[in-house]
Amino acid sequence: MKLSYRKICRSNEGVSEVIGGLMLIVIVASCMTSLMWISNAYIDMQKNIVNTNVEACQRFIEYLNNLFPITKPGNTNTAPEVKDPFPAAGKTGVLPKPTCSVMVSDKDGDKLAVKFFFYTPLDSVWKPYSDLFIVDSNTTVSCAYNEAANYDTKYYWQVTVFDGDSMTTSDVYNFTTVTKNAPPEIKDPIPAIGKTGVPASPSPECSVMVCDEDTDQLSVFFFYGGYTYGPQSTDPSSHQGAPYGVGPFNVRSNTRIGYTFPEVDAYDTTYYWQVSVFDGTSMVTSQEYYFTTASPPT
């Protein structure tokens, strides 16, 4: 043993090799211990994350179970129904950005989860509306289709309804928005604005020319604004007499339409009147017109 020991430790070089080897073993062991500690800490962290997610999922499942009670064995679930779409399928002449709605019902009286889907022609994709509506059976559910903002464009939409057991998907509905509307025009009032010396007897007819670039049918309304004696005033609050309106008078575009106000019967009096025109989409109202009747004959 002595000879063997001396042979191994015969020189300083041999001693250094032995010490170096021992230090290497210690370092490796220390690193392994650290790695094991890090690995265990990471595993514990992942376990906590998983447990948290599991708890969240369990709470969500409990929420769904309370919202949509599971059908008892032996009971048959009836799928929910979707009906009465608005705008009606294939409807034309719809104003941009309509509010779409459907009636949803369920024969079992289940709570219903309703989701709207809109097709955007520009992107060529279906997009779900952000909100999920939770409603009772026999409820009309509405949703604004704000993406349907263009004129003369066909838009598509669809609805899904879930009762906790069965999913029902509606037909694909569509509607077409109106062609961009040009508002009507009112021009050439007779008597002309501010005209004086207008005969009071018989009462003059007040008329305007009404036009529409789209050649729409026009509904015309005349409004009597009252009267003033003495100096003329365009301030409606200074007018005497009860104002009122008459109409509608339905005419075609490029038509002169008139009305005789029975109140126009006094001399040296300023009378006020106004006209509104509706083309089915846009309402236009004229400025306030006025004229003054002639002085009494001498």
Order of alpha helices (4+ residues) and beta strands (2+ residues): alpha-alpha-beta-beta-beta-beta-beta-beta-beta-beta-beta-beta-beta-beta-beta-beta-beta-beta-beta-beta-beta
